Amino acid sequence: MTRKTLPTALLALAVLCGCGGAAETAAAPPSPSAATAAAKDKKHQLEAAKADCMKQKGFKYVAWVRPEQPQSDEDRRRDAGDYQAMRKYREKYGFEVFAEFIYPKELNAPAAQRESPNQDPNIKLQEALSEAQLGAYHKAKDACMVTAGKQVLGVTLKSNIDYYNQIALTRRRLTASTLDSDPKLMELATAMATCLKGKGYTVTDTTPTALSKRGQDAFFKEQDKLGREQDDTVPDVAPPAKKNGNQPIHMPSLTAEQAKPYLAKEIKAALDDLECGKDFYPVFTPRKSAIDAQVRAQFAF
């Protein structure tokens, strides 16, 4: 099994590509709460448009939006870069990589999603189709995403996967233009990188966004290595990542007990990362959270 990774747990989701993207605005992003409300409304509109289009093409499609859990006070504090809230979370989950084998429901891991009563009903509809029907279904779904994207979001899409590509590309452009070019954040990131190197960690990119996900990326690579070792159909060594793309992660098969040593190592690294970024995260995280919320609202994601 493979999965795609996106910035923030954001998003595990899609590869970046050079396909066109929706125009970004230079205006200040809306508050996360306002952006979340806007995204929820657009999600329902987008799903309704897709369902209507699929019906016209002879396929059943349920307009479904996953119920969202209300954000807790701890969640809000972490999104604001609060040190104590971030430390408490990392003490248990690390960077959220190997923790999903031990806490699948809490982290909404793929295995838990399949067992959830809130599973997308369209998954079962697709499972009932023959191979030929499924090919036609995906072709129709691509066409309907193009239609709904233009109708509801005002964006020009090429396919269903292009929708996720544009989300990732827009997020990347916004963070690069606002966070990675900010002198204060660059200064804080440099100090954090120096601290991490002093603790023995490898730092190859000191831009704020790259530094913020450096630790998680390192453990995704370790997870991918384990997955490749278990799968005889793929090379043991991952090929170079494509330009502007995220590398697929080959998920290993691990029991909770088998995952515990990896998580222990990850937790230590996550806490070291947080200590070195004690001044960096309170500045970076709330601004990154606001950008993520803006992109979710823009794409009804």
C-alpha positions as CSV (number, residue, x, y, z in Angstrom):
1,M,0.0,0.0,0.0
2,T,1.3,3.5,-0.8
3,R,0.2,6.9,0.2
4,K,1.0,10.4,-0.9
5,T,2.2,13.0,1.5
6,L,1.4,16.7,1.7
7,P,2.7,19.5,3.9
8,T,1.0,19.2,7.4
9,A,-0.7,16.0,7.8
10,L,-2.1,18.0,5.6
11,L,-2.5,16.6,4.2
12,A,-1.6,13.2,2.9
13,L,-2.9,13.6,-0.2
14,A,-1.4,14.3,-3.7
15,V,1.6,15.0,-5.7
16,L,2.7,18.4,-6.8
17,C,3.0,19.2,-10.4
18,G,3.6,22.0,-12.8
19,C,0.0,22.2,-13.8
20,G,-1.6,25.6,-13.7
21,G,-3.2,26.8,-10.4
22,A,-5.8,29.1,-9.2
23,A,-4.6,32.7,-8.8
24,E,-3.4,33.5,-5.3
25,T,-4.3,36.7,-3.6
26,A,-1.8,39.0,-1.9
27,A,-4.4,40.1,0.7
28,A,-4.1,38.9,4.2
29,P,-5.6,35.4,4.7
30,P,-9.0,35.1,6.5
31,S,-9.0,33.8,10.1
32,P,-8.9,30.0,10.3
33,S,-12.4,29.8,11.7
34,A,-13.9,32.0,8.9
35,A,-12.0,30.1,6.3
36,T,-13.2,26.7,7.7
37,A,-16.8,27.9,7.6
38,A,-16.4,29.0,4.0
39,A,-14.7,25.7,3.0
40,K,-17.6,23.7,4.5
41,D,-20.2,25.5,2.5
42,K,-18.2,25.2,-0.7
43,K,-17.6,21.5,0.0
44,H,-21.3,20.8,-0.1
45,Q,-21.8,22.8,-3.2
46,L,-18.9,21.0,-4.9
47,E,-20.1,17.5,-4.0
48,A,-23.7,18.4,-5.1
49,A,-22.3,19.6,-8.5
50,K,-20.3,16.4,-8.9
51,A,-23.2,14.1,-8.0
52,D,-25.5,15.9,-10.5
53,C,-22.9,15.6,-13.2
54,M,-22.2,11.9,-12.5
55,K,-26.0,11.2,-12.6
56,Q,-26.1,12.7,-16.0
57,K,-23.3,10.4,-17.1
58,G,-25.2,7.3,-15.8
59,F,-23.3,6.8,-12.6
60,K,-24.5,6.9,-9.0
61,Y,-22.4,9.2,-6.8
62,V,-23.3,10.3,-3.3
63,A,-22.7,13.9,-2.5
64,W,-20.8,13.3,0.8
65,V,-18.8,15.5,3.0
66,R,-16.9,14.0,6.0
67,P,-18.3,15.3,9.3
68,E,-15.7,17.5,10.9
69,Q,-14.8,17.2,14.6
70,P,-14.9,20.5,16.5
71,Q,-11.5,21.8,17.2
72,S,-10.4,21.5,20.8
73,D,-8.7,24.1,22.9
74,E,-5.5,21.9,22.6
75,D,-5.8,21.9,18.8
76,R,-6.2,25.7,18.8
77,R,-3.2,26.1,21.0
78,R,-1.0,23.9,18.8
79,D,-2.1,25.8,15.7
80,A,-1.0,28.9,17.5
81,G,2.5,27.4,18.1
82,D,2.0,27.1,21.9
83,Y,5.1,25.3,23.2
84,Q,3.4,23.3,26.0
85,A,0.5,22.1,23.8
86,M,3.0,21.1,21.1
87,R,5.2,19.3,23.6
88,K,2.3,17.4,25.1
89,Y,1.2,16.2,21.6
90,R,4.7,15.2,20.5
91,E,5.4,13.3,23.7
92,K,2.7,10.9,22.6
93,Y,2.6,11.1,18.8
94,G,6.0,12.3,17.7
95,F,5.7,13.6,14.2
96,E,2.6,11.5,13.5
97,V,4.4,8.9,11.4
98,F,4.9,5.6,13.3
99,A,2.2,6.7,15.9
100,E,-0.6,5.8,13.4
101,F,0.3,2.1,13.9
102,I,-0.4,2.5,17.6
103,Y,-3.1,5.1,17.7
104,P,-4.9,4.6,14.3
105,K,-8.3,5.9,15.5
106,E,-6.9,8.9,17.2
107,L,-4.9,9.9,14.1
108,N,-7.6,8.9,11.6
109,A,-5.1,6.5,9.9
110,P,-6.2,4.8,6.7
111,A,-6.9,1.5,8.5
112,A,-9.2,3.3,10.9
113,Q,-10.9,5.2,8.1
114,R,-11.9,1.9,6.5
115,E,-13.7,0.8,9.6
116,S,-15.3,4.1,10.4
117,P,-19.1,4.5,10.1
118,N,-18.3,7.8,8.5
119,Q,-16.6,6.2,5.5
120,D,-17.2,7.7,2.1
121,P,-20.1,5.7,0.7
122,N,-18.7,6.1,-2.8
123,I,-15.9,3.7,-1.9
124,K,-18.4,0.8,-1.6
125,L,-20.1,1.9,-4.8
126,Q,-16.8,1.7,-6.6
127,E,-15.9,-1.7,-5.1
128,A,-19.1,-3.1,-6.6
129,L,-18.1,-2.1,-10.2
130,S,-16.3,-4.4,-12.7
131,E,-12.9,-3.4,-14.0
132,A,-14.3,-2.0,-17.2
133,Q,-17.1,-0.1,-15.3
134,L,-14.5,1.3,-12.9
135,G,-12.4,2.7,-15.7
136,A,-15.5,4.4,-17.1
137,Y,-16.4,5.6,-13.7
138,H,-13.1,7.3,-13.1
139,K,-13.2,8.8,-16.5
140,A,-16.6,10.3,-15.7
141,K,-15.4,11.4,-12.3
142,D,-12.5,13.3,-13.9
143,A,-14.8,15.1,-16.3
144,C,-17.3,15.9,-13.5
145,M,-14.5,17.3,-11.3
146,V,-13.5,19.6,-14.2
147,T,-17.1,20.8,-14.5
148,A,-17.7,21.2,-10.8
149,G,-14.4,22.9,-10.2
150,K,-15.2,25.6,-12.8
151,Q,-18.8,25.9,-11.7
152,V,-18.3,26.1,-7.9
153,L,-14.6,27.1,-7.4
154,G,-13.9,29.0,-10.5
155,V,-10.8,27.0,-11.2
156,T,-9.7,25.2,-14.3
157,L,-8.9,21.6,-13.7
158,K,-7.7,18.8,-15.9
159,S,-8.7,15.8,-13.7
160,N,-9.5,14.7,-10.2
161,I,-5.9,14.3,-9.3
162,D,-5.2,17.8,-10.8
163,Y,-7.5,19.1,-8.1
164,Y,-5.1,17.9,-5.4
165,N,-2.1,19.0,-7.4
166,Q,-3.4,22.5,-7.5
167,I,-4.1,22.5,-3.8
168,A,-0.5,21.5,-3.1
169,L,0.9,23.9,-5.6
170,T,-1.1,26.9,-4.3
171,R,-0.1,26.1,-0.7
172,R,3.5,25.9,-1.8
173,R,3.4,29.2,-3.6
174,L,1.7,31.0,-0.8
175,T,4.1,29.7,1.9
176,A,7.1,30.4,-0.4
177,S,6.0,34.0,-1.0
178,T,5.0,34.8,2.5
179,L,6.9,32.6,5.0
180,D,10.1,31.6,3.2
181,S,10.9,35.1,2.3
182,D,10.2,36.7,5.7
183,P,13.4,38.0,7.2
184,K,12.4,37.3,10.8
185,L,11.4,33.7,10.1
186,M,14.5,33.1,8.1
187,E,16.6,34.4,11.1
188,L,14.7,32.1,13.5
189,A,15.0,29.2,11.1
190,T,18.7,29.6,10.8
191,A,19.1,29.5,14.6
192,M,16.9,26.4,14.8
193,A,19.0,24.7,12.2
194,T,22.2,25.5,14.0
195,C,20.7,24.0,17.2
196,L,19.6,20.8,15.4
197,K,23.0,20.3,13.8
198,G,24.5,20.7,17.2
199,K,22.3,17.8,18.4
200,G,23.6,15.6,15.5
201,Y,20.7,16.0,13.1
202,T,21.2,16.5,9.3
203,V,19.7,19.8,8.0
204,T,19.9,20.3,4.2
205,D,17.4,23.1,3.8
206,T,17.0,26.0,6.2
207,T,14.0,27.7,4.6
208,P,11.2,28.0,7.2
209,T,8.7,25.6,5.5
210,A,11.4,22.9,4.8
211,L,12.7,23.1,8.3
212,S,9.2,22.8,9.8
213,K,8.7,19.4,8.1
214,R,12.3,18.2,8.2
215,G,11.7,15.8,11.1
216,Q,8.5,14.3,9.8
217,D,10.1,13.8,6.3
218,A,13.0,12.0,7.8
219,F,10.7,9.4,9.5
220,F,8.5,9.1,6.4
221,K,11.7,8.1,4.6
222,E,12.4,5.5,7.3
223,Q,8.8,4.2,7.0
224,D,9.2,4.0,3.2
225,K,12.4,2.0,3.6
226,L,10.7,-0.5,5.8
227,G,7.8,-0.8,3.4
228,R,10.1,-1.4,0.5
229,E,12.0,-4.1,2.3
230,Q,8.7,-5.9,2.9
231,D,7.6,-5.6,-0.7
232,D,9.4,-7.6,-3.3
233,T,7.7,-5.8,-6.2
234,V,9.5,-2.5,-5.6
235,P,13.2,-1.5,-5.4
236,D,14.6,-1.4,-1.9
237,V,15.9,2.1,-2.6
238,A,13.5,4.8,-3.5
239,P,14.0,6.6,-6.8
240,P,14.8,10.3,-6.8
241,A,11.7,12.4,-6.2
242,K,10.2,14.1,-9.3
243,K,10.6,17.8,-9.6
244,N,7.8,19.6,-7.7
245,G,6.5,16.3,-6.5
246,N,6.1,14.3,-3.3
247,Q,7.5,10.7,-3.1
248,P,4.9,8.0,-2.6
249,I,5.3,6.3,0.8
250,H,5.3,2.5,0.7
251,M,3.6,1.6,4.0
252,P,5.1,-1.3,5.9
253,S,3.0,-3.8,7.8
254,L,3.7,-3.3,11.5
255,T,1.9,-4.3,14.6
256,A,1.6,-1.8,17.5
257,E,4.3,-3.7,19.3
258,Q,6.6,-3.6,16.3
259,A,6.0,0.1,15.8
260,K,6.8,1.1,19.4
261,P,10.6,1.2,19.1
262,Y,10.3,3.4,15.9
263,L,7.9,5.7,17.7
264,A,10.2,6.0,20.7
265,K,13.0,7.2,18.4
266,E,10.6,9.5,16.6
267,I,9.3,11.1,19.8
268,K,12.9,11.9,21.0
269,A,13.6,13.5,17.6
270,A,10.3,15.4,17.7
271,L,11.0,16.8,21.2
272,D,14.6,17.8,20.1
273,D,13.1,19.5,17.1
274,L,10.6,21.4,19.3
275,E,13.3,22.5,21.8
276,C,15.5,23.9,19.0
277,G,12.4,25.6,17.4
278,K,11.1,27.1,20.7
279,D,11.4,30.6,19.2
280,F,10.6,29.6,15.7
281,Y,7.3,27.7,16.0
282,P,5.3,30.4,17.8
283,V,6.0,32.7,14.9
284,F,5.8,30.2,12.0
285,T,2.9,27.9,13.1
286,P,0.0,30.4,13.3
287,R,0.9,32.0,10.0
288,K,1.2,28.5,8.4
289,S,-2.2,27.5,9.9
290,A,-3.8,30.6,8.4
291,I,-2.4,29.8,5.0
292,D,-3.6,26.2,5.2
293,A,-7.1,27.4,6.1
294,Q,-7.1,29.9,3.3
295,V,-6.2,27.2,0.8
296,R,-8.9,24.8,2.2
297,A,-11.5,27.5,1.8
298,Q,-10.3,28.4,-1.8
299,F,-10.6,24.7,-2.9
300,A,-13.3,23.5,-0.6
301,F,-10.9,20.9,0.7
